[in-house]
């Protein structure tokens, strides 16, 4: 197999895998907050969890891009 093609395949798999993980984490936190915020008196106590879920989903999405770029241009 051509080494350049292997780099593209590896980078694509890393990006897709981590991108889907980011979608999964975002979906889990969205469902959690959707169910937790059905009680209006609990809305104020859930803001920290909202930021953690947002940060985790964004981190995984950015990590997918960074790993793909590392695999393409450094490895």
N, C-alpha and C positions, 0 to 999 in steps of 0.2 A: 504494500500500500504506500502511496505517496505520502511523505512526511507532512507536506503542506495540507493535504486533504485531511490527514489525521488531526492536525491542529484545528482546522475548521470544525470538524465533527466534535472534537472534545470541547471546544469553546461553545458550540451550539448546545451540546448536551448540558454543560454546566449552566449556561444562561437559562435554558428552558426549565431545568430542574429547580434551580433556585427561584426563578420567576414564579413557578407554580407553587413553591413553598410559601412565597410571599402572598400569593393569592389565598392560600389556605389559612395562613395566620390572620390575614385581614378578615376573612370570612368568619373565623372562629370568634375574633373579638367583636365583630359586628353583631353576630348572633347573641353573644354574651351581653353586650350593651343593650341590644334590643329587648332582651328578656329582663335584664336588671332594671331598666328604666321604665318599665310598665308601672312601677310604683313611683309616683312623683316625689314622694318624700325621700327616696333614695337617690335622686338625681345628683345632688351635690356631692355625695360621697363617692361617686363613680368617675369623677373627672380625672383622677390620677390614673385609673385603669384605662381610660380612653386614650390618654397620652402615651402610655406604655404600649398599648396595642398599635397605635399609629406609628410609633417609633420602630417597633419590631417589624411591621410590614414594610416600612420604608427602608429599613436596614437590609432586609433580605433582598429587596428589589435592587438596591444599589450594589449589594454584594454580588448579585448575579452579573451585573454589568462589569464590575471590577475583575472578577475571576475570568470572565470571557476575554477581556482585554489582556489580562496577564497571560492567558493561554495562547492568545494570538500573537502577541508582540514580544513577550519575554521568553517563554519556554521554547 
